[in-house]
């Protein structure tokens, strides 16, 4: 799971493309779906609570905070 959606990922989507990824939310995690609707427009939707291992490195958690 990521602390938030790294914008480098949705920017790679074609218009109409979708990205699904787990994101930290309070004490848990939630599955997020991002859909690119235009060049600079994205639709974000929370799907359901989940549990994934932390994403580390660029766009994720710092190694020390795991």
MOJOTA-V424687 format. One record per residue. SS is DSSP state (hx for helix, st for strand, lp for the rest). OMEGA is omega in whole degrees, 0 to 359 (999 if undefined). Layout:
SS:OMEGA
SS:OMEGA
//
This chain:
lp:181
st:176
lp:176
lp:180
lp:175
lp:187
hx:177
hx:180
hx:179
hx:180
lp:179
lp:182
lp:169
lp:176
lp:185
lp:180
lp:182
st:176
st:177
st:181
st:177
st:182
st:177
st:178
st:183
lp:180
lp:182
st:179
st:178
st:177
st:183
st:172
st:177
st:176
st:178
st:184
st:178
st:183
lp:182
lp:182
st:180
st:175
st:182
st:182
st:174
st:185
st:183
st:177
st:181
st:174
lp:177
lp:174
lp:181
lp:171
lp:180
st:180
lp:182
lp:181
lp:181
lp:180
st:172
lp:182
hx:185
hx:184
hx:180
lp:999
//
